[in-house]
Amino acid sequence: MLTTIIILSVIIVFVILLLSVITTNKAYQYKHTIDPLEENPHIASELDEQNHEQKNEQK
């Protein structure tokens, strides 16, 4: 009886380990994308900064 429980426990541990390795490998294979800076409305472009500096100089 004790031997059966130990064997079953070891099998469960190996299955969980295998699933963890598979999940981790899939996570590392995922290719993330990054939006270009030109399309980000929260970052001011150099042209906007130059226009802002010119307006400040005119005042």
PDBQT receptor file of N, H, CA, C and O in Angstrom, charges set to zero:
ATOM      1  N   MET A   1       0.823  -1.201   0.000  1.00  0.00    +0.000 N 
ATOM      2  CA  MET A   1       0.000   0.000   0.000  1.00  0.00    +0.000 C 
ATOM      3  C   MET A   1       0.864   1.262   0.000  1.00  0.00    +0.000 C 
ATOM      4  O   MET A   1       0.615   2.186  -0.774  1.00  0.00    +0.000 OA
ATOM      5  N   LEU A   2       1.874   1.300   0.863  1.00  0.00    +0.000 N 
ATOM      6  H   LEU A   2       2.076   0.550   1.491  1.00  0.00    +0.000 HD
ATOM      7  CA  LEU A   2       2.757   2.465   0.937  1.00  0.00    +0.000 C 
ATOM      8  C   LEU A   2       3.547   2.637  -0.362  1.00  0.00    +0.000 C 
ATOM      9  O   LEU A   2       3.759   3.764  -0.808  1.00  0.00    +0.000 OA
ATOM     10  N   THR A   3       3.972   1.561  -0.958  1.00  0.00    +0.000 N 
ATOM     11  H   THR A   3       3.799   0.645  -0.595  1.00  0.00    +0.000 HD
ATOM     12  CA  THR A   3       4.713   1.608  -2.220  1.00  0.00    +0.000 C 
ATOM     13  C   THR A   3       3.843   2.194  -3.331  1.00  0.00    +0.000 C 
ATOM     14  O   THR A   3       4.332   2.973  -4.149  1.00  0.00    +0.000 OA
ATOM     15  N   THR A   4       2.590   1.837  -3.370  1.00  0.00    +0.000 N 
ATOM     16  H   THR A   4       2.193   1.204  -2.705  1.00  0.00    +0.000 HD
ATOM     17  CA  THR A   4       1.663   2.360  -4.381  1.00  0.00    +0.000 C 
ATOM     18  C   THR A   4       1.485   3.864  -4.215  1.00  0.00    +0.000 C 
ATOM     19  O   THR A   4       1.447   4.596  -5.204  1.00  0.00    +0.000 OA
ATOM     20  N   ILE A   5       1.378   4.323  -2.996  1.00  0.00    +0.000 N 
ATOM     21  H   ILE A   5       1.409   3.729  -2.192  1.00  0.00    +0.000 HD
ATOM     22  CA  ILE A   5       1.208   5.757  -2.740  1.00  0.00    +0.000 C 
ATOM     23  C   ILE A   5       2.462   6.520  -3.165  1.00  0.00    +0.000 C 
ATOM     24  O   ILE A   5       2.360   7.595  -3.758  1.00  0.00    +0.000 OA
ATOM     25  N   ILE A   6       3.635   5.979  -2.871  1.00  0.00    +0.000 N 
ATOM     26  H   ILE A   6       3.718   5.107  -2.389  1.00  0.00    +0.000 HD
ATOM     27  CA  ILE A   6       4.883   6.645  -3.239  1.00  0.00    +0.000 C 
ATOM     28  C   ILE A   6       5.026   6.701  -4.761  1.00  0.00    +0.000 C 
ATOM     29  O   ILE A   6       5.389   7.742  -5.308  1.00  0.00    +0.000 OA
ATOM     30  N   ILE A   7       4.747   5.606  -5.440  1.00  0.00    +0.000 N 
ATOM     31  H   ILE A   7       4.452   4.760  -4.995  1.00  0.00    +0.000 HD
ATOM     32  CA  ILE A   7       4.837   5.576  -6.910  1.00  0.00    +0.000 C 
ATOM     33  C   ILE A   7       3.847   6.558  -7.526  1.00  0.00    +0.000 C 
ATOM     34  O   ILE A   7       4.191   7.284  -8.459  1.00  0.00    +0.000 OA
ATOM     35  N   LEU A   8       2.637   6.583  -7.018  1.00  0.00    +0.000 N 
ATOM     36  H   LEU A   8       2.357   5.994  -6.261  1.00  0.00    +0.000 HD
ATOM     37  CA  LEU A   8       1.632   7.520  -7.521  1.00  0.00    +0.000 C 
ATOM     38  C   LEU A   8       2.058   8.968  -7.274  1.00  0.00    +0.000 C 
ATOM     39  O   LEU A   8       1.850   9.826  -8.132  1.00  0.00    +0.000 OA
ATOM     40  N   SER A   9       2.640   9.243  -6.135  1.00  0.00    +0.000 N 
ATOM     41  H   SER A   9       2.809   8.546  -5.438  1.00  0.00    +0.000 HD
ATOM     42  CA  SER A   9       3.110  10.596  -5.812  1.00  0.00    +0.000 C 
ATOM     43  C   SER A   9       4.235  11.021  -6.740  1.00  0.00    +0.000 C 
ATOM     44  O   SER A   9       4.263  12.163  -7.198  1.00  0.00    +0.000 OA
ATOM     45  N   VAL A  10       5.161  10.115  -7.020  1.00  0.00    +0.000 N 
ATOM     46  H   VAL A  10       5.138   9.187  -6.648  1.00  0.00    +0.000 HD
ATOM     47  CA  VAL A  10       6.265  10.433  -7.917  1.00  0.00    +0.000 C 
ATOM     48  C   VAL A  10       5.749  10.703  -9.330  1.00  0.00    +0.000 C 
ATOM     49  O   VAL A  10       6.229  11.617 -10.000  1.00  0.00    +0.000 OA
ATOM     50  N   ILE A  11       4.788   9.923  -9.781  1.00  0.00    +0.000 N 
ATOM     51  H   ILE A  11       4.398   9.180  -9.237  1.00  0.00    +0.000 HD
ATOM     52  CA  ILE A  11       4.196  10.141 -11.108  1.00  0.00    +0.000 C 
ATOM     53  C   ILE A  11       3.527  11.508 -11.173  1.00  0.00    +0.000 C 
ATOM     54  O   ILE A  11       3.671  12.225 -12.164  1.00  0.00    +0.000 OA
ATOM     55  N   ILE A  12       2.804  11.867 -10.135  1.00  0.00    +0.000 N 
ATOM     56  H   ILE A  12       2.687  11.285  -9.331  1.00  0.00    +0.000 HD
ATOM     57  CA  ILE A  12       2.139  13.180 -10.102  1.00  0.00    +0.000 C 
ATOM     58  C   ILE A  12       3.171  14.303 -10.134  1.00  0.00    +0.000 C 
ATOM     59  O   ILE A  12       2.988  15.295 -10.839  1.00  0.00    +0.000 OA
ATOM     60  N   VAL A  13       4.251  14.152  -9.374  1.00  0.00    +0.000 N 
ATOM     61  H   VAL A  13       4.400  13.347  -8.801  1.00  0.00    +0.000 HD
ATOM     62  CA  VAL A  13       5.302  15.172  -9.365  1.00  0.00    +0.000 C 
ATOM     63  C   VAL A  13       5.919  15.320 -10.756  1.00  0.00    +0.000 C 
ATOM     64  O   VAL A  13       6.137  16.444 -11.208  1.00  0.00    +0.000 OA
ATOM     65  N   PHE A  14       6.203  14.224 -11.437  1.00  0.00    +0.000 N 
ATOM     66  H   PHE A  14       6.026  13.311 -11.070  1.00  0.00    +0.000 HD
ATOM     67  CA  PHE A  14       6.772  14.301 -12.779  1.00  0.00    +0.000 C 
ATOM     68  C   PHE A  14       5.807  14.926 -13.775  1.00  0.00    +0.000 C 
ATOM     69  O   PHE A  14       6.234  15.675 -14.653  1.00  0.00    +0.000 OA
ATOM     70  N   VAL A  15       4.531  14.639 -13.659  1.00  0.00    +0.000 N 
ATOM     71  H   VAL A  15       4.184  14.030 -12.945  1.00  0.00    +0.000 HD
ATOM     72  CA  VAL A  15       3.541  15.247 -14.562  1.00  0.00    +0.000 C 
ATOM     73  C   VAL A  15       3.496  16.757 -14.345  1.00  0.00    +0.000 C 
ATOM     74  O   VAL A  15       3.467  17.521 -15.310  1.00  0.00    +0.000 OA
ATOM     75  N   ILE A  16       3.491  17.188 -13.096  1.00  0.00    +0.000 N 
ATOM     76  H   ILE A  16       3.514  16.568 -12.312  1.00  0.00    +0.000 HD
ATOM     77  CA  ILE A  16       3.471  18.626 -12.804  1.00  0.00    +0.000 C 
ATOM     78  C   ILE A  16       4.753  19.289 -13.293  1.00  0.00    +0.000 C 
ATOM     79  O   ILE A  16       4.708  20.390 -13.842  1.00  0.00    +0.000 OA
ATOM     80  N   LEU A  17       5.893  18.635 -13.100  1.00  0.00    +0.000 N 
ATOM     81  H   LEU A  17       5.930  17.741 -12.654  1.00  0.00    +0.000 HD
ATOM     82  CA  LEU A  17       7.161  19.179 -13.585  1.00  0.00    +0.000 C 
ATOM     83  C   LEU A  17       7.155  19.292 -15.109  1.00  0.00    +0.000 C 
ATOM     84  O   LEU A  17       7.603  20.303 -15.650  1.00  0.00    +0.000 OA
ATOM     85  N   LEU A  18       6.665  18.291 -15.795  1.00  0.00    +0.000 N 
ATOM     86  H   LEU A  18       6.301  17.470 -15.355  1.00  0.00    +0.000 HD
ATOM     87  CA  LEU A  18       6.592  18.317 -17.254  1.00  0.00    +0.000 C 
ATOM     88  C   LEU A  18       5.688  19.452 -17.737  1.00  0.00    +0.000 C 
ATOM     89  O   LEU A  18       6.043  20.176 -18.667  1.00  0.00    +0.000 OA
ATOM     90  N   LEU A  19       4.542  19.605 -17.117  1.00  0.00    +0.000 N 
ATOM     91  H   LEU A  19       4.254  19.016 -16.362  1.00  0.00    +0.000 HD
ATOM     92  CA  LEU A  19       3.634  20.687 -17.511  1.00  0.00    +0.000 C 
ATOM     93  C   LEU A  19       4.255  22.059 -17.249  1.00  0.00    +0.000 C 
ATOM     94  O   LEU A  19       4.057  22.988 -18.032  1.00  0.00    +0.000 OA
ATOM     95  N   SER A  20       4.988  22.188 -16.176  1.00  0.00    +0.000 N 
ATOM     96  H   SER A  20       5.149  21.433 -15.540  1.00  0.00    +0.000 HD
ATOM     97  CA  SER A  20       5.663  23.460 -15.879  1.00  0.00    +0.000 C 
ATOM     98  C   SER A  20       6.721  23.781 -16.923  1.00  0.00    +0.000 C 
ATOM     99  O   SER A  20       6.836  24.928 -17.355  1.00  0.00    +0.000 OA
ATOM    100  N   VAL A  21       7.491  22.787 -17.332  1.00  0.00    +0.000 N 
ATOM    101  H   VAL A  21       7.397  21.855 -16.982  1.00  0.00    +0.000 HD
ATOM    102  CA  VAL A  21       8.528  22.996 -18.349  1.00  0.00    +0.000 C 
ATOM    103  C   VAL A  21       7.893  23.368 -19.685  1.00  0.00    +0.000 C 
ATOM    104  O   VAL A  21       8.377  24.269 -20.369  1.00  0.00    +0.000 OA
ATOM    105  N   ILE A  22       6.836  22.697 -20.055  1.00  0.00    +0.000 N 
ATOM    106  H   ILE A  22       6.442  21.964 -19.499  1.00  0.00    +0.000 HD
ATOM    107  CA  ILE A  22       6.148  23.005 -21.321  1.00  0.00    +0.000 C 
ATOM    108  C   ILE A  22       5.602  24.427 -21.300  1.00  0.00    +0.000 C 
ATOM    109  O   ILE A  22       5.746  25.163 -22.276  1.00  0.00    +0.000 OA
ATOM    110  N   THR A  23       4.978  24.814 -20.197  1.00  0.00    +0.000 N 
ATOM    111  H   THR A  23       4.861  24.216 -19.405  1.00  0.00    +0.000 HD
ATOM    112  CA  THR A  23       4.409  26.159 -20.086  1.00  0.00    +0.000 C 
ATOM    113  C   THR A  23       5.503  27.221 -20.144  1.00  0.00    +0.000 C 
ATOM    114  O   THR A  23       5.339  28.246 -20.805  1.00  0.00    +0.000 OA
ATOM    115  N   THR A  24       6.607  26.983 -19.461  1.00  0.00    +0.000 N 
ATOM    116  H   THR A  24       6.741  26.150 -18.924  1.00  0.00    +0.000 HD
ATOM    117  CA  THR A  24       7.711  27.942 -19.463  1.00  0.00    +0.000 C 
ATOM    118  C   THR A  24       8.315  28.074 -20.850  1.00  0.00    +0.000 C 
ATOM    119  O   THR A  24       8.641  29.183 -21.272  1.00  0.00    +0.000 OA
ATOM    120  N   ASN A  25       8.472  26.980 -21.562  1.00  0.00    +0.000 N 
ATOM    121  H   ASN A  25       8.208  26.078 -21.219  1.00  0.00    +0.000 HD
ATOM    122  CA  ASN A  25       9.011  27.040 -22.921  1.00  0.00    +0.000 C 
ATOM    123  C   ASN A  25       8.098  27.817 -23.853  1.00  0.00    +0.000 C 
ATOM    124  O   ASN A  25       8.575  28.588 -24.686  1.00  0.00    +0.000 OA
ATOM    125  N   LYS A  26       6.801  27.627 -23.725  1.00  0.00    +0.000 N 
ATOM    126  H   LYS A  26       6.413  27.001 -23.049  1.00  0.00    +0.000 HD
ATOM    127  CA  LYS A  26       5.858  28.386 -24.559  1.00  0.00    +0.000 C 
ATOM    128  C   LYS A  26       5.929  29.875 -24.227  1.00  0.00    +0.000 C 
ATOM    129  O   LYS A  26       5.825  30.719 -25.118  1.00  0.00    +0.000 OA
ATOM    130  N   ALA A  27       6.104  30.191 -22.959  1.00  0.00    +0.000 N 
ATOM    131  H   ALA A  27       6.188  29.506 -22.236  1.00  0.00    +0.000 HD
ATOM    132  CA  ALA A  27       6.183  31.601 -22.549  1.00  0.00    +0.000 C 
ATOM    133  C   ALA A  27       7.422  32.268 -23.126  1.00  0.00    +0.000 C 
ATOM    134  O   ALA A  27       7.357  33.423 -23.547  1.00  0.00    +0.000 OA
ATOM    135  N   TYR A  28       8.545  31.568 -23.152  1.00  0.00    +0.000 N 
ATOM    136  H   TYR A  28       8.598  30.630 -22.810  1.00  0.00    +0.000 HD
ATOM    137  CA  TYR A  28       9.764  32.149 -23.711  1.00  0.00    +0.000 C 
ATOM    138  C   TYR A  28       9.716  32.238 -25.226  1.00  0.00    +0.000 C 
ATOM    139  O   TYR A  28      10.422  33.064 -25.805  1.00  0.00    +0.000 OA
ATOM    140  N   GLN A  29       8.921  31.431 -25.883  1.00  0.00    +0.000 N 
ATOM    141  H   GLN A  29       8.347  30.760 -25.413  1.00  0.00    +0.000 HD
ATOM    142  CA  GLN A  29       8.811  31.479 -27.339  1.00  0.00    +0.000 C 
ATOM    143  C   GLN A  29       7.891  32.590 -27.816  1.00  0.00    +0.000 C 
ATOM    144  O   GLN A  29       7.925  32.940 -28.996  1.00  0.00    +0.000 OA
ATOM    145  N   TYR A  30       7.075  33.155 -26.944  1.00  0.00    +0.000 N 
ATOM    146  H   TYR A  30       7.048  32.871 -25.986  1.00  0.00    +0.000 HD
ATOM    147  CA  TYR A  30       6.140  34.207 -27.322  1.00  0.00    +0.000 C 
ATOM    148  C   TYR A  30       6.910  35.458 -27.736  1.00  0.00    +0.000 C 
ATOM    149  O   TYR A  30       7.804  35.907 -27.019  1.00  0.00    +0.000 OA
ATOM    150  N   LYS A  31       6.565  36.013 -28.883  1.00  0.00    +0.000 N 
ATOM    151  H   LYS A  31       5.839  35.648 -29.466  1.00  0.00    +0.000 HD
ATOM    152  CA  LYS A  31       7.226  37.207 -29.393  1.00  0.00    +0.000 C 
ATOM    153  C   LYS A  31       6.402  38.432 -29.022  1.00  0.00    +0.000 C 
ATOM    154  O   LYS A  31       5.273  38.596 -29.486  1.00  0.00    +0.000 OA
ATOM    155  N   HIS A  32       6.972  39.286 -28.187  1.00  0.00    +0.000 N 
ATOM    156  H   HIS A  32       7.889  39.152 -27.811  1.00  0.00    +0.000 HD
ATOM    157  CA  HIS A  32       6.288  40.515 -27.795  1.00  0.00    +0.000 C 
ATOM    158  C   HIS A  32       6.485  41.570 -28.877  1.00  0.00    +0.000 C 
ATOM    159  O   HIS A  32       7.514  41.602 -29.551  1.00  0.00    +0.000 OA
ATOM    160  N   THR A  33       5.499  42.418 -29.031  1.00  0.00    +0.000 N 
ATOM    161  H   THR A  33       4.662  42.392 -28.484  1.00  0.00    +0.000 HD
ATOM    162  CA  THR A  33       5.607  43.514 -29.991  1.00  0.00    +0.000 C 
ATOM    163  C   THR A  33       5.652  44.834 -29.235  1.00  0.00    +0.000 C 
ATOM    164  O   THR A  33       5.053  44.984 -28.170  1.00  0.00    +0.000 OA
ATOM    165  N   ILE A  34       6.365  45.772 -29.803  1.00  0.00    +0.000 N 
ATOM    166  H   ILE A  34       6.851  45.650 -30.668  1.00  0.00    +0.000 HD
ATOM    167  CA  ILE A  34       6.493  47.090 -29.195  1.00  0.00    +0.000 C 
ATOM    168  C   ILE A  34       6.005  48.111 -30.208  1.00  0.00    +0.000 C 
ATOM    169  O   ILE A  34       6.423  48.094 -31.366  1.00  0.00    +0.000 OA
ATOM    170  N   ASP A  35       5.126  48.994 -29.774  1.00  0.00    +0.000 N 
ATOM    171  H   ASP A  35       4.787  49.008 -28.834  1.00  0.00    +0.000 HD
ATOM    172  CA  ASP A  35       4.626  50.032 -30.666  1.00  0.00    +0.000 C 
ATOM    173  C   ASP A  35       5.737  51.030 -30.963  1.00  0.00    +0.000 C 
ATOM    174  O   ASP A  35       6.515  51.379 -30.075  1.00  0.00    +0.000 OA
ATOM    175  N   PRO A  36       5.812  51.486 -32.201  1.00  0.00    +0.000 N 
ATOM    176  CA  PRO A  36       6.816  52.509 -32.534  1.00  0.00    +0.000 C 
ATOM    177  C   PRO A  36       6.534  53.802 -31.771  1.00  0.00    +0.000 C 
ATOM    178  O   PRO A  36       5.387  54.097 -31.434  1.00  0.00    +0.000 OA
ATOM    179  N   LEU A  37       7.578  54.560 -31.506  1.00  0.00    +0.000 N 
ATOM    180  H   LEU A  37       8.509  54.321 -31.780  1.00  0.00    +0.000 HD
ATOM    181  CA  LEU A  37       7.413  55.808 -30.767  1.00  0.00    +0.000 C 
ATOM    182  C   LEU A  37       6.577  56.828 -31.525  1.00  0.00    +0.000 C 
ATOM    183  O   LEU A  37       5.917  57.666 -30.912  1.00  0.00    +0.000 OA
ATOM    184  N   GLU A  38       6.600  56.764 -32.856  1.00  0.00    +0.000 N 
ATOM    185  H   GLU A  38       7.136  56.082 -33.353  1.00  0.00    +0.000 HD
ATOM    186  CA  GLU A  38       5.845  57.735 -33.648  1.00  0.00    +0.000 C 
ATOM    187  C   GLU A  38       4.340  57.617 -33.402  1.00  0.00    +0.000 C 
ATOM    188  O   GLU A  38       3.613  58.606 -33.506  1.00  0.00    +0.000 OA
ATOM    189  N   GLU A  39       3.879  56.426 -33.081  1.00  0.00    +0.000 N 
ATOM    190  H   GLU A  39       4.469  55.623 -32.997  1.00  0.00    +0.000 HD
ATOM    191  CA  GLU A  39       2.445  56.217 -32.907  1.00  0.00    +0.000 C 
ATOM    192  C   GLU A  39       1.990  56.403 -31.464  1.00  0.00    +0.000 C 
ATOM    193  O   GLU A  39       0.804  56.250 -31.170  1.00  0.00    +0.000 OA
ATOM    194  N   ASN A  40       2.904  56.728 -30.568  1.00  0.00    +0.000 N 
ATOM    195  H   ASN A  40       3.867  56.853 -30.807  1.00  0.00    +0.000 HD
ATOM    196  CA  ASN A  40       2.548  56.872 -29.165  1.00  0.00    +0.000 C 
ATOM    197  C   ASN A  40       2.145  58.315 -28.896  1.00  0.00    +0.000 C 
ATOM    198  O   ASN A  40       2.975  59.216 -29.017  1.00  0.00    +0.000 OA
ATOM    199  N   PRO A  41       0.889  58.553 -28.533  1.00  0.00    +0.000 N 
ATOM    200  CA  PRO A  41       0.442  59.930 -28.322  1.00  0.00    +0.000 C 
ATOM    201  C   PRO A  41       0.957  60.530 -27.013  1.00  0.00    +0.000 C 
ATOM    202  O   PRO A  41       0.841  61.740 -26.816  1.00  0.00    +0.000 OA
ATOM    203  N   HIS A  42       1.511  59.735 -26.130  1.00  0.00    +0.000 N 
ATOM    204  H   HIS A  42       1.605  58.753 -26.290  1.00  0.00    +0.000 HD
ATOM    205  CA  HIS A  42       1.955  60.225 -24.829  1.00  0.00    +0.000 C 
ATOM    206  C   HIS A  42       3.387  60.742 -24.848  1.00  0.00    +0.000 C 
ATOM    207  O   HIS A  42       3.855  61.304 -23.858  1.00  0.00    +0.000 OA
ATOM    208  N   ILE A  43       4.084  60.560 -25.960  1.00  0.00    +0.000 N 
ATOM    209  H   ILE A  43       3.704  60.104 -26.764  1.00  0.00    +0.000 HD
ATOM    210  CA  ILE A  43       5.456  61.026 -26.073  1.00  0.00    +0.000 C 
ATOM    211  C   ILE A  43       5.492  62.161 -27.083  1.00  0.00    +0.000 C 
ATOM    212  O   ILE A  43       5.065  62.005 -28.227  1.00  0.00    +0.000 OA
ATOM    213  N   ALA A  44       5.999  63.287 -26.652  1.00  0.00    +0.000 N 
ATOM    214  H   ALA A  44       6.346  63.414 -25.723  1.00  0.00    +0.000 HD
ATOM    215  CA  ALA A  44       6.082  64.448 -27.543  1.00  0.00    +0.000 C 
ATOM    216  C   ALA A  44       7.205  64.232 -28.536  1.00  0.00    +0.000 C 
ATOM    217  O   ALA A  44       8.279  63.746 -28.182  1.00  0.00    +0.000 OA
ATOM    218  N   SER A  45       6.953  64.592 -29.766  1.00  0.00    +0.000 N 
ATOM    219  H   SER A  45       6.081  64.986 -30.054  1.00  0.00    +0.000 HD
ATOM    220  CA  SER A  45       7.978  64.444 -30.795  1.00  0.00    +0.000 C 
ATOM    221  C   SER A  45       8.951  65.622 -30.730  1.00  0.00    +0.000 C 
ATOM    222  O   SER A  45       8.693  66.624 -30.063  1.00  0.00    +0.000 OA
ATOM    223  N   GLU A  46      10.062  65.481 -31.428  1.00  0.00    +0.000 N 
ATOM    224  H   GLU A  46      10.271  64.667 -31.970  1.00  0.00    +0.000 HD
ATOM    225  CA  GLU A  46      11.052  66.555 -31.453  1.00  0.00    +0.000 C 
ATOM    226  C   GLU A  46      10.476  67.811 -32.095  1.00  0.00    +0.000 C 
ATOM    227  O   GLU A  46      10.806  68.927 -31.694  1.00  0.00    +0.000 OA
ATOM    228  N   LEU A  47       9.621  67.628 -33.086  1.00  0.00    +0.000 N 
ATOM    229  H   LEU A  47       9.353  66.721 -33.412  1.00  0.00    +0.000 HD
ATOM    230  CA  LEU A  47       9.012  68.782 -33.748  1.00  0.00    +0.000 C 
ATOM    231  C   LEU A  47       8.118  69.541 -32.770  1.00  0.00    +0.000 C 
ATOM    232  O   LEU A  47       8.115  70.772 -32.765  1.00  0.00    +0.000 OA
ATOM    233  N   ASP A  48       7.364  68.821 -31.947  1.00  0.00    +0.000 N 
ATOM    234  H   ASP A  48       7.366  67.821 -31.952  1.00  0.00    +0.000 HD
ATOM    235  CA  ASP A  48       6.529  69.473 -30.943  1.00  0.00    +0.000 C 
ATOM    236  C   ASP A  48       7.383  70.251 -29.944  1.00  0.00    +0.000 C 
ATOM    237  O   ASP A  48       7.019  71.351 -29.530  1.00  0.00    +0.000 OA
ATOM    238  N   GLU A  49       8.515  69.675 -29.563  1.00  0.00    +0.000 N 
ATOM    239  H   GLU A  49       8.811  68.781 -29.899  1.00  0.00    +0.000 HD
ATOM    240  CA  GLU A  49       9.400  70.352 -28.615  1.00  0.00    +0.000 C 
ATOM    241  C   GLU A  49       9.993  71.619 -29.232  1.00  0.00    +0.000 C 
ATOM    242  O   GLU A  49      10.112  72.641 -28.556  1.00  0.00    +0.000 OA
ATOM    243  N   GLN A  50      10.368  71.555 -30.522  1.00  0.00    +0.000 N 
ATOM    244  H   GLN A  50      10.271  70.725 -31.071  1.00  0.00    +0.000 HD
ATOM    245  CA  GLN A  50      10.925  72.723 -31.184  1.00  0.00    +0.000 C 
ATOM    246  C   GLN A  50       9.877  73.826 -31.288  1.00  0.00    +0.000 C 
ATOM    247  O   GLN A  50      10.184  74.998 -31.071  1.00  0.00    +0.000 OA
ATOM    248  N   ASN A  51       8.642  73.457 -31.619  1.00  0.00    +0.000 N 
ATOM    249  H   ASN A  51       8.393  72.505 -31.796  1.00  0.00    +0.000 HD
ATOM    250  CA  ASN A  51       7.569  74.447 -31.699  1.00  0.00    +0.000 C 
ATOM    251  C   ASN A  51       7.328  75.084 -30.346  1.00  0.00    +0.000 C 
ATOM    252  O   ASN A  51       7.087  76.289 -30.262  1.00  0.00    +0.000 OA
ATOM    253  N   HIS A  52       7.388  74.299 -29.293  1.00  0.00    +0.000 N 
ATOM    254  H   HIS A  52       7.583  73.320 -29.361  1.00  0.00    +0.000 HD
ATOM    255  CA  HIS A  52       7.176  74.810 -27.933  1.00  0.00    +0.000 C 
ATOM    256  C   HIS A  52       8.296  75.785 -27.565  1.00  0.00    +0.000 C 
ATOM    257  O   HIS A  52       8.043  76.822 -26.953  1.00  0.00    +0.000 OA
ATOM    258  N   GLU A  53       9.532  75.450 -27.940  1.00  0.00    +0.000 N 
ATOM    259  H   GLU A  53       9.737  74.608 -28.437  1.00  0.00    +0.000 HD
ATOM    260  CA  GLU A  53      10.675  76.338 -27.634  1.00  0.00    +0.000 C 
ATOM    261  C   GLU A  53      10.549  77.634 -28.419  1.00  0.00    +0.000 C 
ATOM    262  O   GLU A  53      10.863  78.703 -27.896  1.00  0.00    +0.000 OA
ATOM    263  N   GLN A  54      10.094  77.558 -29.668  1.00  0.00    +0.000 N 
ATOM    264  H   GLN A  54       9.839  76.690 -30.094  1.00  0.00    +0.000 HD
ATOM    265  CA  GLN A  54       9.952  78.761 -30.487  1.00  0.00    +0.000 C 
ATOM    266  C   GLN A  54       8.872  79.673 -29.910  1.00  0.00    +0.000 C 
ATOM    267  O   GLN A  54       9.024  80.895 -29.910  1.00  0.00    +0.000 OA
ATOM    268  N   LYS A  55       7.789  79.086 -29.421  1.00  0.00    +0.000 N 
ATOM    269  H   LYS A  55       7.665  78.094 -29.420  1.00  0.00    +0.000 HD
ATOM    270  CA  LYS A  55       6.727  79.894 -28.821  1.00  0.00    +0.000 C 
ATOM    271  C   LYS A  55       7.218  80.570 -27.555  1.00  0.00    +0.000 C 
ATOM    272  O   LYS A  55       6.858  81.716 -27.287  1.00  0.00    +0.000 OA
ATOM    273  N   ASN A  56       8.030  79.882 -26.779  1.00  0.00    +0.000 N 
ATOM    274  H   ASN A  56       8.323  78.951 -26.997  1.00  0.00    +0.000 HD
ATOM    275  CA  ASN A  56       8.568  80.477 -25.546  1.00  0.00    +0.000 C 
ATOM    276  C   ASN A  56       9.543  81.604 -25.871  1.00  0.00    +0.000 C 
ATOM    277  O   ASN A  56       9.607  82.595 -25.144  1.00  0.00    +0.000 OA
ATOM    278  N   GLU A  57      10.300  81.462 -26.954  1.00  0.00    +0.000 N 
ATOM    279  H   GLU A  57      10.247  80.657 -27.545  1.00  0.00    +0.000 HD
ATOM    280  CA  GLU A  57      11.245  82.520 -27.340  1.00  0.00    +0.000 C 
ATOM    281  C   GLU A  57      10.508  83.761 -27.840  1.00  0.00    +0.000 C 
ATOM    282  O   GLU A  57      10.999  84.876 -27.666  1.00  0.00    +0.000 OA
ATOM    283  N   GLN A  58       9.349  83.589 -28.454  1.00  0.00    +0.000 N 
ATOM    284  H   GLN A  58       8.950  82.683 -28.596  1.00  0.00    +0.000 HD
ATOM    285  CA  GLN A  58       8.595  84.694 -28.990  1.00  0.00    +0.000 C 
ATOM    286  C   GLN A  58       7.948  85.515 -27.880  1.00  0.00    +0.000 C 
ATOM    287  O   GLN A  58       7.664  86.697 -28.076  1.00  0.00    +0.000 OA
ATOM    288  N   LYS A  59       7.717  84.920 -26.738  1.00  0.00    +0.000 N 
ATOM    289  H   LYS A  59       7.948  83.960 -26.579  1.00  0.00    +0.000 HD
ATOM    290  CA  LYS A  59       7.050  85.629 -25.626  1.00  0.00    +0.000 C 
ATOM    291  C   LYS A  59       7.985  86.541 -24.955  1.00  0.00    +0.000 C 
ATOM    292  O   LYS A  59       7.607  87.220 -24.000  1.00  0.00    +0.000 OA
TER     293      LYS A  59
